[in-house]
Amino acid sequence: MSQLNISIPPALKTWIDHRVAEGRYSSASDYVRDLVRRDQDTAQEENEWLRGLIAEGLASGVVDEEPEDVLRVIMAERRARRNPA
């Protein structure tokens, strides 16, 4: 396993020590590894979400209207949802 040394302020060290003392983590290293794994999972989920949006956009086809007209319609629909008559 690789080793990484980091410097953190005392308040964060206290937080880590508290989390380890709760018993869920066996050490500060275990806690940091868990944080990094969860960050990796979040990044992967965000990438999948963005890929889904890109695929949806590509599948939606090309719009023949001018971008300004499309934005006006979208903004009008949003105002209508906010302020139903």
Backbone bond lengths (Angstrom), bond angles and torsions (degrees), N, CA, C in turn:
res aa  C-N    CA-C-N  psi(-1)  N-CA   C-N-CA  omega(-1)  CA-C   N-CA-C  phi
1 M - - - 1.446 - - 1.533 108.06 -
2 S 1.323 116.61 141.79 1.464 121.47 177.58 1.511 110.39 -76.73
3 Q 1.312 114.51 158.62 1.454 119.86 179.04 1.520 109.02 -117.88
4 L 1.336 116.29 141.72 1.456 122.98 -179.78 1.519 107.66 -135.75
5 N 1.304 116.06 126.79 1.467 120.49 176.64 1.518 108.37 -105.23
6 I 1.332 115.99 132.28 1.462 120.35 179.38 1.526 109.12 -130.40
7 S 1.308 114.76 156.86 1.465 121.05 174.50 1.521 107.94 -111.04
8 I 1.330 115.71 134.06 1.461 120.60 178.74 1.529 108.65 -136.09
9 P 1.312 115.89 154.03 1.468 118.74 177.82 1.531 111.00 -67.76
10 P 1.315 116.70 157.60 1.467 121.14 -178.18 1.531 114.11 -54.79
11 A 1.333 116.78 -37.16 1.474 118.97 -178.40 1.532 111.08 -63.34
12 L 1.326 117.18 -38.43 1.464 119.70 178.14 1.522 111.25 -71.10
13 K 1.310 117.41 -37.63 1.472 121.27 176.49 1.520 109.89 -61.06
14 T 1.326 116.21 -42.39 1.466 120.38 177.41 1.525 110.59 -61.38
15 W 1.319 116.39 -42.14 1.470 120.76 178.98 1.526 110.09 -61.01
16 I 1.332 116.12 -47.51 1.470 120.29 -179.88 1.526 109.83 -60.57
17 D 1.313 117.16 -46.12 1.467 120.90 179.21 1.524 111.23 -58.80
18 H 1.324 116.26 -39.83 1.463 121.19 178.33 1.528 110.52 -63.01
19 R 1.333 116.60 -45.20 1.470 120.19 -179.85 1.528 111.27 -63.55
20 V 1.319 116.48 -40.00 1.466 120.22 177.99 1.530 109.71 -65.81
21 A 1.326 117.22 -41.61 1.468 121.66 -179.59 1.522 112.09 -62.85
22 E 1.331 116.93 -27.05 1.466 120.09 178.25 1.525 112.10 -66.05
23 G 1.345 116.05 -19.06 1.457 119.60 174.84 1.513 116.06 99.26
24 R 1.288 117.67 -6.59 1.466 119.26 -179.13 1.525 110.92 -75.51
25 Y 1.325 117.26 -28.86 1.459 122.82 -178.63 1.521 108.78 -118.84
26 S 1.323 115.66 143.66 1.459 119.81 -178.77 1.520 112.35 -83.34
27 S 1.330 116.81 -20.03 1.466 120.53 -178.92 1.522 109.53 -162.42
28 A 1.333 115.12 170.73 1.465 119.80 175.72 1.524 109.82 -61.40
29 S 1.310 117.61 -38.53 1.470 121.09 178.56 1.523 111.31 -61.56
30 D 1.330 116.29 -42.00 1.465 120.73 178.47 1.525 110.27 -61.31
31 Y 1.324 116.40 -42.26 1.466 121.80 178.90 1.526 110.96 -62.85
32 V 1.326 117.41 -47.38 1.463 120.83 -179.16 1.525 110.62 -65.14
33 R 1.337 117.68 -41.15 1.478 119.89 176.96 1.527 110.70 -58.60
34 D 1.340 117.00 -41.67 1.468 120.26 178.91 1.530 111.09 -63.45
35 L 1.336 117.02 -41.55 1.464 120.37 177.96 1.527 111.31 -61.30
36 V 1.323 116.67 -42.75 1.465 120.63 -179.78 1.526 110.25 -66.06
37 R 1.322 117.45 -42.84 1.480 119.99 177.42 1.527 111.56 -59.86
38 R 1.340 116.18 -44.30 1.471 118.88 179.02 1.522 111.61 -64.88
39 D 1.323 117.23 -35.51 1.456 120.70 175.99 1.530 110.44 -65.14
40 Q 1.329 117.13 -40.12 1.467 120.49 176.80 1.531 110.34 -61.40
41 D 1.328 116.75 -44.16 1.461 120.64 179.28 1.522 111.07 -61.07
42 T 1.335 116.27 -44.35 1.463 120.54 179.30 1.517 111.23 -62.09
43 A 1.329 116.61 -43.45 1.464 120.49 179.46 1.517 110.49 -62.59
44 Q 1.327 117.49 -40.08 1.462 120.84 179.02 1.527 110.67 -65.83
45 E 1.322 117.23 -42.02 1.466 120.73 177.98 1.523 110.68 -62.61
46 E 1.336 117.32 -41.37 1.464 120.93 178.59 1.525 110.83 -64.01
47 N 1.322 116.88 -40.91 1.466 120.40 178.02 1.524 111.23 -63.12
48 E 1.336 116.66 -42.70 1.463 120.18 178.43 1.525 110.61 -64.07
49 W 1.330 117.12 -39.82 1.460 121.59 178.88 1.525 109.85 -62.58
50 L 1.344 116.51 -46.50 1.462 119.90 179.10 1.519 111.74 -64.02
51 R 1.321 116.94 -40.73 1.475 119.61 177.36 1.523 110.56 -61.12
52 G 1.323 116.38 -38.10 1.460 120.49 177.58 1.513 111.65 -63.74
53 L 1.332 116.00 -43.07 1.467 119.56 177.93 1.527 111.52 -64.25
54 I 1.318 116.20 -40.31 1.464 119.82 178.06 1.520 110.46 -63.68
55 A 1.325 117.16 -44.91 1.462 120.76 178.71 1.524 111.00 -61.84
56 E 1.335 116.61 -40.80 1.468 120.88 178.01 1.523 110.22 -62.09
57 G 1.330 116.13 -43.88 1.457 119.85 179.24 1.514 112.15 -63.46
58 L 1.333 116.33 -43.83 1.465 119.53 179.50 1.524 111.29 -64.88
59 A 1.328 116.83 -36.53 1.460 120.85 -179.12 1.522 112.57 -74.59
60 S 1.317 117.39 -18.32 1.464 119.99 -175.37 1.522 113.02 -76.88
61 G 1.313 117.20 -13.49 1.459 119.81 177.25 1.514 112.32 87.95
62 V 1.314 114.14 -176.83 1.456 121.82 -176.84 1.525 109.12 -98.68
63 V 1.324 116.57 138.63 1.458 122.36 178.27 1.523 107.91 -95.54
64 D 1.327 116.33 132.66 1.458 120.55 -178.93 1.523 113.56 -83.52
65 E 1.349 116.62 -17.30 1.457 119.52 -177.78 1.528 111.22 -74.88
66 E 1.321 114.28 163.71 1.458 120.86 175.59 1.533 109.00 -71.38
67 P 1.324 117.56 144.77 1.469 120.00 -179.17 1.529 113.35 -55.06
68 E 1.322 117.19 -38.18 1.463 120.47 -179.38 1.524 110.86 -63.33
69 D 1.334 116.94 -38.15 1.463 120.69 178.92 1.527 110.76 -67.56
70 V 1.316 116.19 -40.33 1.471 120.59 178.85 1.532 109.29 -62.75
71 L 1.323 116.76 -44.81 1.465 120.01 178.90 1.523 112.22 -63.12
72 R 1.325 117.40 -38.72 1.476 120.13 177.81 1.525 110.89 -60.91
73 V 1.323 116.88 -42.81 1.471 121.00 179.31 1.524 110.26 -63.99
74 I 1.338 116.29 -45.74 1.462 120.08 -179.53 1.526 110.56 -61.53
75 M 1.323 117.12 -44.60 1.464 120.80 -179.44 1.519 111.15 -66.26
76 A 1.319 118.02 -37.90 1.464 120.99 178.29 1.523 110.19 -65.66
77 E 1.333 117.26 -40.98 1.470 120.64 178.24 1.526 110.60 -64.19
78 R 1.304 116.15 -39.58 1.466 119.64 179.73 1.525 110.12 -65.63
79 R 1.327 117.25 -44.39 1.474 119.80 177.96 1.521 110.32 -60.97
80 A 1.312 117.57 -39.40 1.456 121.39 -178.41 1.535 110.08 -65.19
81 R 1.322 117.43 -36.79 1.472 120.81 178.94 1.522 110.62 -69.76
82 R 1.337 116.73 -36.50 1.457 120.48 179.95 1.517 112.42 -72.11
83 N 1.332 116.63 -36.21 1.461 122.57 -174.55 1.527 110.46 -125.35
84 P 1.328 116.98 70.51 1.480 118.23 179.68 1.526 110.27 -63.25
85 A 1.305 115.21 136.31 1.473 120.02 -177.08 1.499 112.47 -79.94
